[in-house]
Amino acid sequence: MRIAMIGAGYVGLVSGACFAEFGVDVTVMDVDPDRIEGLHAGRMPIYEPGLDKLVAENVKDGRLTFTTDLAAAVKGADAVFLAVGTPTRRGDGHADLSYVYAAAEQVAKAADGPLVLVTKSTVPVGTGREVQAICRRVRPDLPISVASNPEFLREGSAIGDFMRPDRVVIGVDDEHATTVLRRLYRPLYLIETPVLAVSIESAELIKYAANAFLATKITFINEIADLCEKVGADVHDVARGMGLDGRIGRKFLHPGPGYGGSCFPKDTLALARTAQDAGSPVRLVEATIEVNEARKARMAERILAALGPAHAGKRVAVLGVTFKPETDDMRDAPSLVILPALVAAGVEVTAFDPQSAHARQALPAAVHFAETAVAAVQGADALVVLTEWNEFRALPPGRLKAAMKGDIILDLRNVWDPVAMRAAGFTYSSIGRP
Ligand SMILES: NC(=O)c1ccc[n+]([C@@H]2O[C@H](COP(=O)([O-])OP(=O)(O)OC[C@H]3O[C@@H](n4cnc5c(N)ncnc54)[C@H](O)[C@@H]3O)[C@@H](O)[C@H]2O)c1
């Protein structure tokens, strides 16, 4: 089998490398020449654990190549996957489908034989039909099967998620697309991965419904955490007690400063817009979006309140700014709301993140970056944990205390034990714990 992956981002590059690992011949194509040049030189454009090794091995074995030439990538391919971005369209919250439609048109023009055009990007219901219409208009001479194959990988564990997914969803309209996609995912049959073949509309909606449900689950436990603080309960005990109920499940019941990232914020918003347009609003999802947005702003207020009324000029160390650990992705990270609010209030912010490459450009220039966690807290009045990188868990409280000027810790990810931190002399607060 030979495939082309259009887009060399978090999804395209990881899926391309994983398909190559399955034994498929893969060409990953991107419009960004720097990205492709870097990949030719063995440099990864993103941080994803294990990706450099997987890419290097498959390049060496001759199954994985990179190009900026779309026609060359599409030539002779059995299937072409679209893995381009679908960010929020400026102004109205709908998904911006211009990259998907542009890529679909270019692929159809370049096709030199029958192929399956698969949308892996997260796209609203109806996009697949529009892609079909584009293909028919551009290439009435060629049978192009359009399919949907939403991706569920998580940044930080993307390779494992792709190689051992909970399920594979394929939205298909014809036998040929079904056969090609089932063949591509055949290695997963060995580990008994369910492959759900559904309509294109259902596949498109499954992805949004799943993300909106997870975002709602996080937002639910965040609100319960706030209630725990008011009534003296411990959110971790409450979450465990809830999660042991098989109907609820234990995952995604960890409180924090509000969800962020490249998917949940934009996908909840796009789903809400699609549902409004369809005359069937998803009020629960609308409430989730609103509660989550307000939460991020409230976290900044909480930090300022902990610093006291004379917060201007105080020094705050922030550990972790990416939207979650094990990624360098800053898209819609809570830090993008919280840190500018601190800076605007006159607070001096020094941040540390193990993957700060994109963070330095995304955050205000006034935010200083330290090279280590301990250097960041040096002389700080307060310490805020925003992203739960594993290396923060093991920081000795005594070392932090000795380095800091003040004693305030706001642990917005509950990485530390309140008893141990208070015993070390900190004024410690976390989320939803007495
Ligand atoms: N990041 C995730 O964790 C994740 C998980 C599941 C699904 N998704 C979805 O997958 C899609 C891609 O997300 P991502 O995070 O990989 O995005 P990304 O921004 O990391 O990568 C997109 C890439 O597409 C390239 N591109 C844009 N237009 C192109 C064109 N016409 N031809 C070739 N390349 C083009 C860009 O240069 C970029 O490198 C989105 O729809 C997203 O919602 C993302």
The ligand as an SDF file (V2000), in Angstrom:
LIG
                    3D

 44 48  0  0  0  0  0  0  0  0999 V2000
   -3.1840   17.9380   17.7320 N   0  0  0  0  0  0  0  0  0  0  0  0
   -3.9610   16.9860   18.2000 C   0  0  0  0  0  0  0  0  0  0  0  0
   -3.7800   16.4960   19.3040 O   0  0  0  0  0  0  0  0  0  0  0  0
   -5.1000   16.4690   17.3680 C   0  0  0  0  0  0  0  0  0  0  0  0
   -5.7300   15.2630   17.7320 C   0  0  0  0  0  0  0  0  0  0  0  0
   -6.7670   14.7870   16.9580 C   0  0  0  0  0  0  0  0  0  0  0  0
   -7.1990   15.5210   15.8460 C   0  0  0  0  0  0  0  0  0  0  0  0
   -6.5900   16.6950   15.5260 N   0  0  0  0  0  0  0  0  0  0  0  0
   -7.0470   17.4120   14.3340 C   0  0  0  0  0  0  0  0  0  0  0  0
   -6.1230   17.1510   13.2800 O   0  0  0  0  0  0  0  0  0  0  0  0
   -5.9960   18.3130   12.4330 C   0  0  0  0  0  0  0  0  0  0  0  0
   -4.5460   18.7360   12.3590 C   0  0  0  0  0  0  0  0  0  0  0  0
   -4.1330   19.1270   13.6570 O   0  0  0  0  0  0  0  0  0  0  0  0
   -2.6010   19.3250   14.0330 P   0  0  0  0  0  0  0  0  0  0  0  0
   -2.5490   19.5620   15.4960 O   0  0  0  0  0  0  0  0  0  0  0  0
   -1.7950   18.2170   13.4390 O   0  0  0  0  0  0  0  0  0  0  0  0
   -2.2990   20.6910   13.2250 O   0  0  0  0  0  0  0  0  0  0  0  0
   -0.8850   21.3750   12.9320 P   0  0  0  0  0  0  0  0  0  0  0  0
   -1.1400   22.8070   12.8590 O   0  0  0  0  0  0  0  0  0  0  0  0
    0.1430   20.8460   13.8820 O   0  0  0  0  0  0  0  0  0  0  0  0
   -0.4760   20.8240   11.4750 O   0  0  0  0  0  0  0  0  0  0  0  0
   -1.1300   21.1760   10.2910 C   0  0  0  0  0  0  0  0  0  0  0  0
   -0.0970   21.1670    9.1710 C   0  0  0  0  0  0  0  0  0  0  0  0
   -0.7860   21.2720    7.9200 O   0  0  0  0  0  0  0  0  0  0  0  0
    0.0150   22.0500    7.0390 C   0  0  0  0  0  0  0  0  0  0  0  0
   -0.8300   22.5250    5.9310 N   0  0  0  0  0  0  0  0  0  0  0  0
   -1.7930   23.4680    5.9140 C   0  0  0  0  0  0  0  0  0  0  0  0
   -2.3480   23.5700    4.6830 N   0  0  0  0  0  0  0  0  0  0  0  0
   -1.7370   22.6540    3.9120 C   0  0  0  0  0  0  0  0  0  0  0  0
   -1.8740   22.2560    2.5360 C   0  0  0  0  0  0  0  0  0  0  0  0
   -2.7700   22.8280    1.7210 N   0  0  0  0  0  0  0  0  0  0  0  0
   -1.0810   21.2900    2.0780 N   0  0  0  0  0  0  0  0  0  0  0  0
   -0.1660   20.7040    2.8870 C   0  0  0  0  0  0  0  0  0  0  0  0
    0.0080   21.0210    4.1870 N   0  0  0  0  0  0  0  0  0  0  0  0
   -0.7700   21.9850    4.6880 C   0  0  0  0  0  0  0  0  0  0  0  0
    0.5700   23.1360    7.9500 C   0  0  0  0  0  0  0  0  0  0  0  0
    1.7150   23.7340    7.3820 O   0  0  0  0  0  0  0  0  0  0  0  0
    0.8860   22.3350    9.2170 C   0  0  0  0  0  0  0  0  0  0  0  0
    2.2100   21.8420    9.2440 O   0  0  0  0  0  0  0  0  0  0  0  0
   -6.9290   19.3660   13.0370 C   0  0  0  0  0  0  0  0  0  0  0  0
   -8.1700   19.2970   12.3950 O   0  0  0  0  0  0  0  0  0  0  0  0
   -7.0760   18.9140   14.4690 C   0  0  0  0  0  0  0  0  0  0  0  0
   -8.2850   19.3440   15.0510 O   0  0  0  0  0  0  0  0  0  0  0  0
   -5.5430   17.1740   16.2550 C   0  0  0  0  0  0  0  0  0  0  0  0
  1  2  1  0
  2  3  2  0
  2  4  1  0
  4  5  1  0
  4 44  2  0
  5  6  2  0
  6  7  1  0
  7  8  2  0
  8  9  1  0
  8 44  1  0
  9 10  1  0
  9 42  1  0
 10 11  1  0
 11 12  1  0
 11 40  1  0
 12 13  1  0
 13 14  1  0
 14 15  2  0
 14 16  1  0
 14 17  1  0
 17 18  1  0
 18 19  2  0
 18 20  1  0
 18 21  1  0
 21 22  1  0
 22 23  1  0
 23 24  1  0
 23 38  1  0
 24 25  1  0
 25 26  1  0
 25 36  1  0
 26 27  1  0
 26 35  1  0
 27 28  2  0
 28 29  1  0
 29 30  1  0
 29 35  2  0
 30 31  1  0
 30 32  2  0
 32 33  1  0
 33 34  2  0
 34 35  1  0
 36 37  1  0
 36 38  1  0
 38 39  1  0
 40 41  1  0
 40 42  1  0
 42 43  1  0
M  CHG  2   8   1  16  -1
M  END
$$$$
